[in-house]
Amino acid sequence: MTILAVDVGTSSIKTALVADDGTVGRIVRGSTPPAQSGGAAWLRSAAAACHEALDGAKPDAVVFSGNGPTIVPVDAGGVPTCEPLMWHDDQTVERITGARSFFLQRIAWLYRRKPEAAEKTRWFLSCPEFFMYALSGQAVTIRPNERFTPFIWDSEQADMYGVEAHKLPPYVLTGDVTPAVADGRGMAWGLDDGIPVIAGGYDFLMSLVGTGTLRPGRTCDRAGTSEGINHCAARPAEDTRLRSLPHLMPDTYNVAGVLSSTGRLFEWFRSISGQKKVSYENMVRDILDRKPGSTPWFFPSLHQGANWEFASGMFIGLGAEHDEADMGRAVVESIGYAVRESVEMLGEAGFTVSSLRACGGQSKNSLWNQMKSDITGVPIEVPVVRDAELVGNAIAGFVGLGVYERLDEAADRIVRIEDRFEPDMNRYRIYTECFGEYCAHYTGFRIAFSEATSP
């Protein structure tokens, strides 16, 4: 049996056929058009990638994951009433103290700022649900389990935000079989009517499924446009620097250090340094030619908060003698130190990180994997398929088709670790010294900035 797995990321759309033994066919990638291009452009790009990946094959089901919490408002015909409200756009939120929904705050913004679009909207859909609606013509809301409901939407919070509850679709669970492809909607995708559409979910959760991070004690380093150090735990964290959400499996929690823009930071540096056409491998190799601590520092933000983010960043100690490799070393080290800080915060909160299961774009670079291991002092394990969302989607699909009973059982059978990078303890000691110096200076600059800008 095969699943057509589709992941709509912030910058790219990935799709592949995945067999029930975990074998993954050719992964076809397309670009995710910018939000300003509209949801219709997303559909065209995804359909083209899926058609190419299928190449005439007939899957047993199709499963979507996507970036979130993104909102795509559509009318009754499935036509978007405005551009998607992207998860990383802090300008499209209306927050209410005490509310927990990640989605309603964006929908409320639409009601306040674009009332004509809200009026025309029949359904408010998340990213993967928008694609499911496009193929089936029926709207659903995916939730990993009932514990997740307050973080998506419920009637009480909808009332708080002034959102019309009848525009919020009914819930289905990850792995549920939902309305099938219908009315010729899948033709451009290479999908026949009647092919089941099975609920996947938000990309960060499906990557945890696709790395097998479903059992207490396992930790995943999911790195894309954003990054998260996600630990599967038997209890939530009390430390407010960590985000605790219900996990997919009963009685477990996803305790995470959130690094909201590491991938975006690297792409920014790649662009401003004129290296867009230079491969990641060559860039990292040049960066590693510089010794730890011998370059300027890069501080990604002067904001002190629960989320590591790239905003108002600065280089410190930059001189005429430094080149793009020196600056690149500073940028990459700042990302590595952020990962180490998350690992240490988890440890301080009582969650031991014995290894990191890496996935996403960064995990494809062996030099970067080794550097992360050396900085954090823990092994980095890399699965055969680095695009873990696709494997996670397939696992949900096979549970929906009855091939496996549970997500964790399926993941144990399907997910295979290919590489393991052990920390070089001599380099770890050097990075530990550099990390302490970096943190001390970072704290000093934050205090100075706070004092300079306070009234």
C-alpha angles and dihedrals in degrees: 000000000000136000125206099223117197126185121187106200129182093264106013142033116220128189137170143156111255123195124215091255090058097259109149122207125212111319111226118201130200131173122261103232115232115272090249088066089064136232093288089066089053090055094050093050093047093046092052092049093048093047089053094046093050095046090186097319119134113224123206091231143348124233128189134203125177148173117285163254079014120138126210112187114204137181124235090279093054094253112141112247091207139353117297115277100232124223094233098048106104090186093070101062136098108193127201120195111248096019116120104190114116091195107043092061089064094044089051089053089056091052090052101040105027106026093161091059091046090051092053093046118106097175135022106212134182119231100271092040090056090060092045090053091049091058101037105026090227125106125227137164117225120219124176090220139331092275088067094060098098090053092054107033143301133179095259094055091041088059090048091054096040093242120152105245093207088068091061111088123232118271128258127177128243105271095028118133106238131186110315131238105290146177095021091295092135097054096102089047095053090248125132125219113270098036106136119248110212124197115253115166147208113346097239091055095045090052088058089054090047092054094044092245091150102106124078112266098031120115130197129201102206110188126183129113083329129023135215133188097213120191122191106223140174091227139028121258123256091203108100091209087072126066116229120197132162111271126224095258121070117268094010133110135207105227109187147177105219119218100181102189116017094124091045089051093053092048090049091053092045089055101044091046092054094244102120090121095044114098120245089240093056093043093052091044091055091046092052090055086075118079121244111267094012095102136065117282123250118208110192096202142359090214115108110211147121093275124064105225142170107238129128091356125175144195115231122201095015113161141175089262092065124092136189092281091056091049091044090052089054092050095047093046090052088056092046091049090051089055090048091049090054091049090050093047089053090050092049089052091054100262111122115211107208095170141350121236102212127207138158131055098317092054091065091069111080093195091055091046090054092046091052090050091050092048096046099034093227130105119262114219119198123196123222090254111049092188090077095173089070092053091045091052091050091050090053089048095052090049088052091051092049097246089122129020101216138025094236092049091051092046092052089054099042109033113083126184112226106176135025122194115201119203118254099230094207091056089043090058091050091049091047090059092045091046092054092050092046093051093048093053092042091054091048093053091047091053092047091048092048092051092046094051100038116105 
